[in-house]
């Protein structure tokens, strides 16, 4: 796939073309596609007929989080399990989603990578239920809880209910 960008002050449009050279999608990163059309810019259905005076080749951006996070995960998993991790497409999707969430919490991708390394470094502090489930899909599904456990050292909802129930039981027994 190839991408071309139309970058103006009020809009930024990315056109993606398939390997066969046909327009696959238009993505407005800033502004609206209709604004570019009203300004007289054309969206060529075939890659060979793109107006290169206005549309410039756009290199696909690599995910800054993914590569570093994957390396950290593989090293972490091998150190804990003594085996290499069987990485699948589902794991890749989960790691990208983890990256999106951590990047939204952090200032940038570098800080998100540091957060990911911090999670892995403090994995031993989690409850055994979480500690023994070293799968990226599980971590992605439980990321809010895992972050809470690492930050606060306990799970807020169940722990409070359990301690209240224990207090009530102790009053009845005495």
MOTA-V239887 format. One record per backbone hydrogen bond with DSSP energy under -1.0 kcal/mol. NH is the residue of the N-H (numbers start at 0). CO is the residue of the C=O. E is the energy in kcal/mol with one decimal. If there is no record, write none. Layout:
NH CO E
NH CO E
//
This chain:
1 16 -1.8
3 14 -2.3
4 55 -3.2
5 12 -2.8
7 10 -2.9
11 29 -2.6
12 5 -2.5
13 26 -2.8
14 3 -3.0
15 24 -2.9
16 1 -3.2
17 21 -2.8
20 17 -1.8
22 44 -2.6
23 15 -3.5
24 15 -1.5
26 13 -2.6
28 11 -2.6
29 11 -1.4
35 31 -1.2
36 32 -2.1
37 33 -2.6
38 34 -1.5
39 36 -1.4
40 35 -2.2
46 20 -3.3
48 45 -1.4
49 46 -1.5
51 49 -1.2
53 50 -1.4
54 50 -2.6
55 4 -2.5
57 2 -3.1
66 62 -1.0
68 64 -2.6
69 65 -2.8
70 66 -2.0
71 67 -2.2
72 68 -2.5
73 69 -2.7
74 70 -2.2
75 71 -2.3
76 72 -3.2
77 73 -2.3
78 74 -2.1
79 75 -1.9
80 76 -3.2
81 77 -1.8
86 84 -1.1
91 87 -2.0
92 88 -2.2
93 89 -2.3
94 90 -2.8
95 91 -2.1
96 92 -2.1
97 93 -2.5
98 94 -2.4
99 95 -2.3
100 96 -2.2
101 97 -2.8
102 98 -2.6
103 99 -1.8
104 100 -1.4
105 101 -1.9
111 107 -1.8
112 108 -2.4
113 109 -1.9
114 110 -2.1
115 111 -2.2
116 112 -2.5
117 113 -2.1
118 114 -2.3
119 115 -2.2
120 116 -2.5
121 117 -1.9
122 119 -1.2
124 121 -1.8
125 122 -1.7
130 126 -2.6
131 127 -2.1
132 129 -1.2
134 132 -1.6
138 134 -2.6
139 135 -2.6
140 136 -1.9
141 137 -2.1
145 141 -2.7
146 142 -2.8
147 143 -2.0
148 144 -2.7
149 145 -2.4
150 146 -2.5
151 147 -3.2
152 148 -1.9
158 154 -1.3
159 155 -1.2
160 156 -1.4
161 157 -2.6
162 158 -2.5
163 159 -2.2
164 160 -2.3
165 161 -2.5
166 162 -2.1
167 163 -2.1
168 164 -2.4
169 165 -2.3
170 166 -1.7
171 167 -1.7
172 168 -1.9
173 169 -1.4
//
